[in-house]
Amino acid sequence: MNVWITIIILPAAFVGALRGKTMIAAALLPFAVLIAGLWRRSEIVLLGLFPSALLVPIAIQPQLASSYVYGPVRFAFVALGVIAYLFGVSFFTTFHEPPAPKSVRPLSSAQQGPSARWQRRERVYWMLTAMSIVIPTVLIAWVNFDDSIAEFLGKMYPGRVALMTTALTAGAIVLWLGIYHYAFLGALRPHRTGDRDLVGALAQARADAKAGKPRGRFYLAVALALGAMLVLILLRHL
């Protein structure tokens, strides 16, 4: 709710945008999506639909995302709220109490601590987490608070600075999502999919299933089955 209030309600009240049924409905839409996501405990709703719903009132009133509405201090406060929301939702939607084990047996390897390989992986994970926070925050702050960008937009689009600033902010978000998907998740994908040999075998099985063509062993098995049937027929009638 803090994210919804700081991104939608307070800016709308500041610019006087909470007027008309359409704008009020658009401002209440993210709250309804948030409640639905919490009720269903859905990652797609909380991490996908809720942020998308926040853009609906901003699309109707681009002044909600203007730099004169967000000062650097308020932007930092909102950024911290969004980061806390993402961490909270990630924990809320993925935390499940594991079932009680049928038996417990201490392992000697558990007393030795994590290996150096896993320690390196953990450092990589923490580095990627920090970069996932710093890069989009700096990118959005640069778009909104750099004086040269504001002057350029004022010269090129007089009277539409708020609209173009909002468009650049949306573009920065899309750029970051692309970088995160192809660069960050690309680096994490080999680590989060488990054993590489097993992953390779599963990938080959999926590729064979999608191809829809039987492999050589299938034809060999069919040939052997037909040969066995022919032998049985011959033995029965000869």
Backbone torsions as a table, in degrees:
resi	resn	phi	psi	omega
1	MET	NA	-31.8	177.3
2	ASN	-61.6	-40.6	178.3
3	VAL	-64.1	-43.8	-179.5
4	TRP	-63.9	-42.7	-177.7
5	ILE	-69.0	-44.3	-175.3
6	THR	-74.4	-27.3	-178.1
7	ILE	-92.2	-32.1	-174.1
8	ILE	-113.5	-57.7	-168.3
9	ILE	-68.2	-51.2	-178.3
10	LEU	-64.4	-46.3	175.5
11	PRO	-61.7	-37.5	179.0
12	ALA	-64.8	-39.4	176.9
13	ALA	-68.3	-34.2	-178.1
14	PHE	-68.0	-41.3	-178.5
15	VAL	-93.7	0.2	179.8
16	GLY	69.2	40.3	-175.7
17	ALA	-95.3	-7.9	-178.2
18	LEU	-80.4	65.5	179.6
19	ARG	-136.2	139.9	-179.8
20	GLY	89.8	148.2	-177.4
21	LYS	-66.3	-35.2	-177.6
22	THR	-65.1	-46.1	-178.5
23	MET	-69.2	-38.0	178.3
24	ILE	-65.4	-42.3	177.9
25	ALA	-63.9	-39.9	178.5
26	ALA	-66.5	-36.2	178.6
27	ALA	-69.9	-31.2	179.5
28	LEU	-84.2	-16.0	-178.6
29	LEU	-58.9	-47.3	179.4
30	PRO	-60.2	-36.5	179.2
31	PHE	-64.6	-41.7	178.2
32	ALA	-64.1	-40.6	178.3
33	VAL	-65.3	-39.3	178.7
34	LEU	-61.6	-46.2	179.1
35	ILE	-62.3	-42.1	178.6
36	ALA	-63.2	-39.8	178.7
37	GLY	-66.4	-39.6	177.5
38	LEU	-67.1	-38.6	-178.8
39	TRP	-66.6	-41.3	-179.0
40	ARG	-88.1	-9.0	-178.4
41	ARG	54.5	47.9	-172.3
42	SER	-103.9	127.1	175.7
43	GLU	-68.2	-38.4	-178.3
44	ILE	-62.6	-42.4	-178.5
45	VAL	-70.9	-46.6	-173.6
46	LEU	-74.7	-35.6	-177.5
47	LEU	-100.9	-11.2	-179.5
48	GLY	-117.8	-59.8	-175.5
49	LEU	-72.2	-37.0	-179.6
50	PHE	-64.4	-49.4	174.8
51	PRO	-60.5	-35.3	177.7
52	SER	-66.9	-38.5	178.7
53	ALA	-65.8	-29.2	177.0
54	LEU	-64.8	-25.2	-179.1
55	LEU	-80.3	-15.1	-177.2
56	VAL	-65.1	-54.5	177.9
57	PRO	-64.7	-29.9	177.2
58	ILE	-68.2	-35.1	176.6
59	ALA	-66.3	-33.7	178.5
60	ILE	-74.9	-40.6	179.6
61	GLN	-126.4	88.7	-178.2
62	PRO	-60.8	-18.4	179.4
63	GLN	-62.5	-19.3	179.7
64	LEU	-63.2	-25.6	-178.4
65	ALA	-108.1	17.7	-178.3
66	SER	-72.0	153.8	-178.8
67	SER	-68.7	-27.0	178.7
68	TYR	-76.5	-15.6	173.4
69	VAL	-81.8	-40.3	178.8
70	TYR	-100.0	110.9	168.5
71	GLY	-83.2	169.0	179.2
72	PRO	-57.6	-39.4	-179.6
73	VAL	-67.2	-46.1	-179.5
74	ARG	-67.5	-36.0	176.8
75	PHE	-62.0	-42.6	177.9
76	ALA	-62.3	-39.0	179.2
77	PHE	-65.6	-43.8	178.8
78	VAL	-65.8	-40.1	179.0
79	ALA	-61.7	-42.8	177.0
80	LEU	-63.1	-38.0	177.5
81	GLY	-64.7	-40.8	178.8
82	VAL	-66.2	-42.0	178.8
83	ILE	-62.8	-44.5	177.8
84	ALA	-62.3	-37.9	178.3
85	TYR	-63.3	-44.7	-178.7
86	LEU	-63.8	-43.0	177.6
87	PHE	-64.8	-42.2	-179.2
88	GLY	-64.2	-43.4	179.8
89	VAL	-66.8	-40.1	178.6
90	SER	-59.9	-41.2	178.6
91	PHE	-72.2	-41.0	-175.5
92	PHE	-65.2	-38.9	-174.7
93	THR	-87.7	-16.7	-176.8
94	THR	-110.2	-10.3	-177.8
95	PHE	-82.3	121.0	175.7
96	HIS	-136.3	135.8	179.4
97	GLU	-69.0	121.4	-178.7
98	PRO	-70.6	150.7	177.8
99	PRO	-66.4	151.1	-179.9
100	ALA	-66.2	134.4	-179.5
101	PRO	-68.9	148.3	178.2
102	LYS	-70.0	-32.7	178.2
103	SER	-150.7	155.3	-178.4
104	VAL	-123.5	128.1	177.9
105	ARG	-134.9	120.4	-179.6
106	PRO	-66.9	139.5	178.3
107	LEU	-107.3	140.7	179.8
108	SER	-66.5	-32.1	-178.8
109	SER	-69.3	-23.5	-179.1
110	ALA	-69.9	-23.3	-179.5
111	GLN	-82.9	-9.4	-178.4
112	GLN	-89.1	-9.8	-178.9
113	GLY	81.8	171.2	-179.0
114	PRO	-66.2	148.1	179.6
115	SER	-72.6	168.5	179.8
116	ALA	-63.0	-33.6	179.9
117	ARG	-63.2	-43.8	179.3
118	TRP	-70.7	-31.3	175.8
119	GLN	-65.8	-39.1	175.5
120	ARG	-64.5	-41.7	178.2
121	ARG	-61.6	-41.4	-179.6
122	GLU	-63.3	-39.3	177.1
123	ARG	-63.7	-38.3	177.6
124	VAL	-64.6	-41.9	179.9
125	TYR	-62.2	-44.3	179.7
126	TRP	-66.1	-36.7	178.2
127	MET	-65.5	-43.7	178.7
128	LEU	-65.0	-36.8	176.9
129	THR	-63.2	-45.7	178.8
130	ALA	-62.8	-42.1	178.7
131	MET	-66.5	-33.3	177.7
132	SER	-66.3	-21.6	176.9
133	ILE	-90.4	-45.5	-171.8
134	VAL	-72.5	-47.0	-172.2
135	ILE	-61.8	-52.9	-179.5
136	PRO	-65.9	-33.4	179.2
137	THR	-64.6	-46.7	179.4
138	VAL	-66.0	-38.9	-178.8
139	LEU	-64.0	-46.3	-179.7
140	ILE	-68.9	-39.5	177.8
141	ALA	-64.2	-37.9	178.7
142	TRP	-64.3	-41.6	179.8
143	VAL	-64.6	-37.5	-171.9
144	ASN	-90.6	-27.0	-170.5
145	PHE	-120.5	2.2	176.5
146	ASP	-78.2	126.1	-176.1
147	ASP	-64.9	-36.2	-179.0
148	SER	-64.6	-37.8	178.2
149	ILE	-67.5	-41.7	178.6
150	ALA	-62.9	-41.2	177.9
151	GLU	-65.3	-41.0	179.4
152	PHE	-63.5	-44.3	178.9
153	LEU	-65.4	-35.9	177.9
154	GLY	-64.8	-34.4	178.7
155	LYS	-77.5	-40.7	-175.2
156	MET	-81.5	-34.7	-175.8
157	TYR	-131.4	68.8	-179.8
158	PRO	-63.6	132.5	-178.9
159	GLY	83.8	-5.5	-179.5
160	ARG	-128.5	29.2	-178.1
161	VAL	-64.4	-42.7	-179.6
162	ALA	-62.2	-42.7	-179.6
163	LEU	-64.0	-45.4	-178.1
164	MET	-70.3	-34.4	176.0
165	THR	-63.5	-41.8	176.4
166	THR	-62.9	-40.6	178.3
167	ALA	-64.1	-41.2	177.5
168	LEU	-65.5	-37.5	177.2
169	THR	-63.2	-44.8	176.8
170	ALA	-62.0	-39.6	177.2
171	GLY	-63.7	-38.5	177.1
172	ALA	-63.7	-39.0	178.8
173	ILE	-65.6	-44.0	179.0
174	VAL	-63.5	-41.3	177.7
175	LEU	-60.6	-43.5	-179.8
176	TRP	-65.8	-40.6	178.6
177	LEU	-61.9	-38.1	176.5
178	GLY	-65.0	-43.8	177.8
179	ILE	-62.5	-43.0	-178.0
180	TYR	-64.6	-40.3	-176.8
181	HIS	-69.1	-44.9	-172.7
182	TYR	-88.7	-32.4	-176.3
183	ALA	-96.5	-53.4	-174.4
184	PHE	-74.2	-52.1	178.7
185	LEU	-65.9	-29.2	175.3
186	GLY	-62.2	-37.1	177.6
187	ALA	-74.0	-30.2	-177.8
188	LEU	-84.8	-22.7	-172.3
189	ARG	-58.0	-44.4	179.0
190	PRO	-64.7	-25.5	-177.7
191	HIS	-84.7	-27.9	-174.8
192	ARG	-96.6	3.4	-178.9
193	THR	-106.0	1.4	173.5
194	GLY	88.7	-148.2	-175.4
195	ASP	-63.7	129.5	-175.4
196	ARG	-67.3	-39.3	179.4
197	ASP	-63.6	-42.9	179.2
198	LEU	-66.2	-40.6	178.1
199	VAL	-62.1	-40.8	177.8
200	GLY	-63.6	-41.0	178.4
201	ALA	-65.4	-41.0	178.3
202	LEU	-65.8	-39.8	178.2
203	ALA	-63.2	-40.9	178.1
204	GLN	-65.2	-39.3	178.1
205	ALA	-64.3	-40.8	177.7
206	ARG	-65.4	-40.1	178.8
207	ALA	-64.4	-41.1	178.3
208	ASP	-65.7	-38.2	179.6
209	ALA	-67.0	-38.9	178.8
210	LYS	-69.2	-32.7	-178.9
211	ALA	-64.9	-31.7	177.7
212	GLY	72.3	16.9	-179.1
213	LYS	-115.9	129.1	177.6
214	PRO	-63.8	149.8	177.6
215	ARG	-87.5	174.9	-174.8
216	GLY	-59.7	-34.6	-178.6
217	ARG	-64.9	-28.9	177.8
218	PHE	-65.3	-47.6	179.3
219	TYR	-63.7	-37.0	177.8
220	LEU	-63.8	-42.8	179.2
221	ALA	-64.3	-40.3	178.3
222	VAL	-64.0	-42.4	179.8
223	ALA	-63.5	-41.0	178.3
224	LEU	-65.4	-40.7	179.1
225	ALA	-63.7	-43.5	177.8
226	LEU	-64.0	-39.2	177.5
227	GLY	-64.1	-40.7	178.7
228	ALA	-64.9	-40.6	177.5
229	MET	-62.5	-40.5	178.5
230	LEU	-64.3	-39.6	178.0
231	VAL	-63.2	-42.3	179.6
232	LEU	-63.3	-40.8	178.7
233	ILE	-63.8	-44.2	179.4
234	LEU	-63.4	-41.8	179.7
235	LEU	-66.5	-29.7	-177.4
236	ARG	-78.3	-32.9	-173.5
237	HIS	-107.6	-1.6	177.5
238	LEU	-107.5	NA	NA
